Amino acid sequence: MFQFISIYWNTILLFYFFLINWNIIFYSKIYQLVAMQTSERSCLLEFETLEYIQEEKELVQEEIDFPRYGEKSTENAVGINSKEKYLFDINRGRVHLKKVTLQNRIQKTIILLRLDIGGPPHSNPPIDDEHAPEVLHGPHLHVYSPEFGDSMAYNLNDPFLNKINPRFDIEKFNTKSDIELYKSFLEFCNVVNMPTIIAQFL
């Protein structure tokens, strides 16, 4: 009788030991899968970045209410080939009226391009230990990269920008009109349908 009870409890213990280990393995696999998917959503490869930037996009809205000074707005767009969802942000300065930031985002949080006009100097991340970080004064364009995210920026006369959109005339960014600047930014980002912009109060 005692031997039977011992075998019974040993079987129960082995069963629970197996169940606990199975749960640990199962949930660790789930965690790895979620972590992998999260990592993929928060980081793009270099060739993916260029493909997204160069993809032709179509704005969802045909008319846009342009934000007033000190306000911001976001417009939705869709990639013509990939059907990927894009976001275009406008952020206008309140105190410094010449300050404006334009962004092209993907997957909600990844900033593909960010154009900064009228803001403070920007320090690029150090490329290596031998060179001091480059400091940009004046208008500049942030371009996403797998290594630096959106922290790497380029002066508007940098030849690198011609590789992103060879057909675009960078001189179009040299305008005093925020509306024209926004239209030029959409063109640089390969938006094919220019919206009707409503701006009652600039």
C-alpha positions in Angstrom: 0.0 0.0 0.0 2.8 2.4 0.9 4.6 1.6 -2.3 1.5 2.3 -4.3 1.0 5.7 -2.7 4.7 6.6 -3.3 4.4 5.7 -7.0 1.1 7.7 -7.2 2.7 10.9 -5.8 5.9 10.5 -7.8 3.7 10.3 -10.9 1.8 13.4 -9.9 5.1 15.3 -9.2 6.5 14.2 -12.6 3.4 15.4 -14.3 3.5 18.8 -12.7 7.2 19.0 -13.4 6.6 18.3 -17.1 3.7 20.8 -17.1 5.7 23.6 -15.6 8.6 23.1 -18.0 6.3 23.0 -20.9 4.7 26.3 -19.9 8.2 27.9 -19.5 9.2 26.8 -23.0 5.9 27.8 -24.5 5.8 31.3 -23.0 9.5 31.9 -23.7 8.8 31.1 -27.4 5.8 33.5 -27.4 8.0 36.2 -25.8 10.7 35.7 -28.4 8.2 35.9 -31.2 6.6 39.1 -29.8 10.1 40.7 -29.2 11.1 39.8 -32.8 8.0 41.4 -34.2 8.4 44.5 -32.0 12.0 44.8 -33.1 11.0 44.5 -36.8 8.4 47.2 -36.3 10.8 49.6 -34.6 13.7 49.2 -37.0 14.0 49.2 -40.8 16.8 47.9 -42.9 18.7 50.4 -45.2 17.2 49.1 -48.4 13.7 49.1 -46.9 14.1 52.7 -45.8 15.0 53.9 -49.4 12.1 51.8 -50.8 9.6 53.5 -48.5 11.0 57.0 -49.1 11.0 56.5 -52.8 7.6 54.8 -53.0 4.9 56.8 -54.7 2.2 57.8 -52.1 -1.3 59.1 -52.3 -2.8 61.4 -49.6 -6.2 60.2 -48.3 -7.6 63.7 -48.0 -8.0 65.9 -51.0 -8.3 69.0 -48.9 -6.1 69.9 -45.9 -6.7 72.5 -43.3 -3.2 74.0 -42.8 -2.4 74.6 -39.1 -2.0 78.1 -37.7 1.2 79.3 -35.9 1.7 77.2 -32.8 -0.4 74.4 -34.0 0.2 71.0 -35.6 -1.6 68.5 -37.8 -1.2 65.0 -39.3 -2.3 63.8 -42.7 -2.6 60.1 -43.8 -1.3 58.7 -47.0 -1.1 55.2 -48.5 1.8 53.6 -50.6 0.5 52.9 -54.1 2.4 49.7 -54.4 2.9 48.5 -50.8 -0.4 49.8 -49.4 1.7 50.8 -46.4 0.2 53.6 -44.2 2.2 56.8 -44.1 1.8 59.9 -41.9 2.7 63.5 -42.7 3.1 65.9 -39.8 3.1 69.7 -39.9 4.3 71.5 -36.7 4.5 75.3 -36.9 6.3 77.5 -34.3 4.4 79.7 -31.9 7.1 82.1 -30.7 9.5 81.7 -33.5 7.2 82.1 -36.5 9.9 81.0 -39.0 10.2 77.6 -37.3 8.5 74.7 -38.9 9.0 71.0 -38.8 7.7 68.6 -41.5 7.8 64.8 -41.0 7.1 61.7 -43.0 6.4 58.7 -40.7 5.7 55.0 -41.2 4.5 52.4 -38.7 3.4 55.3 -36.5 6.7 55.8 -34.8 9.4 55.5 -37.4 10.4 58.9 -38.9 11.6 58.4 -42.4 12.3 62.1 -43.1 12.1 65.2 -41.0 12.7 68.7 -42.4 13.6 71.3 -39.8 13.5 75.0 -40.7 14.3 77.9 -38.3 15.2 75.7 -35.4 18.4 75.5 -33.3 21.7 74.0 -34.5 21.7 70.2 -34.7 24.5 67.9 -33.6 24.8 64.6 -35.6 25.8 61.5 -33.7 29.5 60.7 -33.9 30.4 58.4 -36.8 33.6 57.2 -35.1 35.9 58.0 -32.2 38.3 60.1 -34.4 36.0 62.7 -35.5 33.9 65.2 -33.5 30.1 65.2 -34.1 29.1 67.4 -37.0 27.0 70.4 -36.1 24.5 71.7 -38.6 23.4 75.3 -38.6 20.4 76.4 -40.5 17.8 74.2 -42.3 18.5 70.5 -42.5 16.8 67.2 -43.3 16.9 64.2 -41.1 17.0 60.9 -42.9 16.3 57.6 -41.2 19.1 55.0 -41.0 19.2 51.6 -39.2 22.3 52.7 -37.2 21.2 56.1 -36.0 17.4 56.2 -36.4 16.3 59.7 -37.3 19.1 61.5 -35.5 21.3 61.8 -38.6 20.7 65.0 -40.6 22.1 66.7 -43.7 22.4 70.3 -44.9 20.0 71.0 -47.7 22.9 71.4 -50.1 24.4 68.0 -49.3 24.7 65.8 -52.5 23.4 62.9 -50.5 19.9 64.2 -50.7 20.1 64.0 -54.5 20.4 60.2 -54.2 17.1 60.0 -52.2 15.1 61.8 -54.9 17.2 62.7 -58.0 14.3 64.3 -59.8 13.6 66.8 -57.0 15.0 70.4 -57.1 16.3 71.0 -53.5 16.1 74.7 -54.2 12.3 74.4 -53.7 12.9 74.2 -50.0 14.3 77.8 -50.1 10.9 79.5 -49.7 9.4 81.8 -47.1 5.9 80.3 -47.5 5.2 77.4 -45.2 2.5 76.2 -47.6 4.9 76.1 -50.5 7.4 74.4 -48.2 4.9 71.7 -47.3 4.0 71.1 -51.0 7.7 70.8 -51.8 8.2 68.3 -48.9 5.3 66.2 -50.2 6.9 66.2 -53.7 10.2 65.2 -52.2 8.5 62.3 -50.4 6.9 61.3 -53.8 3.3 62.2 -53.0 1.5 62.0 -56.4 -1.7 63.9 -55.6 -1.1 67.4 -54.3 -3.9 68.5 -52.0 -6.0 71.6 -51.9 -4.7 73.5 -48.9 -7.1 75.6 -46.9 -5.4 78.3 -44.8 -7.8 80.9 -43.4 -5.4 82.2 -40.7 -1.6 82.0 -41.3 
